[in-house]
Amino acid sequence: MTTKDQGTARLVRIEPSPRWVRAQVADRFVVDSKQPLLVWEHEKYPTYFFPYQDVRLDWLEEAGQSGSRTFWNLTVNGRQVDRAAYHYPHQPDLDGYLTFFWHKMNHWFEEEEEVFVHARDPYKRVDVMPSSRHVRVKREGVTLAETDRPSLLFETSLPTRYYIPAADVNMAHLIPTGSHTRCPYKGVASYWSLSLNDKLYKDLVWSYSDPIPECPKIKGLLCFFNEKVDLYVDG
C-alpha cells in the first residue's frame, strides 16, 4: 500500500509485518507487538509503527507537534527520554499507530534476535558467495592483500564487497582500533586502521568476528573499503 500526501508528510509505502517486535529502555519493554506495520518514510529503509494497544502509553507524555508529526516524551523508571516517540496525526493509514526513534531505545528485537541500526527491509538481500576470482588490494603501490579465494558480498543497492581470509592479508600494516559499527543484516563489525609510509588511514578495514546467523560466510574474513584502495579483480 502506498500513501498520498496528507498534510506535509509523504510516505513511500506501508504494509503489515508478521514479525514479533519489541523495544527496550532501562531493561523494560516499552513496546511489545505481534502486529506492527512496516513504514517507509523514505526510500532507504523502513521503520516499525505499532498499534497503541501494544505500547506502554502510560509512560508517554505528549511533547508537542512539529511539521506533520506529534511527539511524545518517554519516562521509564525515572529516566526520561525526550521526544522518544512520534506519530502522524493526519495520516489515515497510520491512525492509532506510533513509532519510536530507533537510536533512543537501548535494544530492539525481532522475535528473539537483537536488531541494530534500523528495521530490516524484507526487500533487501545480502548474498555471500565463495569465489575463485583473483583479488588484489593495493595502496600507494604496496600490496595489502592478494587472494584467489575471496568471498563476495552482494548487498542490494551497495557496491560489491570482497571479503578476504586473514592469511591472505598483510596484517603487518594493520592496527586494530576500538571502532565498531552495527548492521541490521550482518551484525557488529570491528575495524583496523592502515599504517603505511608514515601515514595512518583510519578504519579502512573491517571484519565480522561473530556475524548474525543469516550471514555466517563472512565470519573472520577481512574487507577493505573499495573506495579507499586500489582494487584489482581478475586483473
Secondary structure, DSSP 4 states (H G I P E B T S, - for coil): -----BTTB---EEEE--S-EEEEETTEEEEEESS-EEEESSSS--EEEEEGGGB-GGGEEEEEEETTEEEEEEEETTEEEEEEEEE-TT-GGGTTEEEE-GGGSSEEEETTEE--SSPPPTT--EEEEE----EEEEETTEEEEEES--EEEEETTS--EEEE-GGGB-GGGEEEEEEEEEETTTEEEEEEEEEETTEEEEEEEEEBSS--TT-GGGBT-EEE-GGGSEEEE--
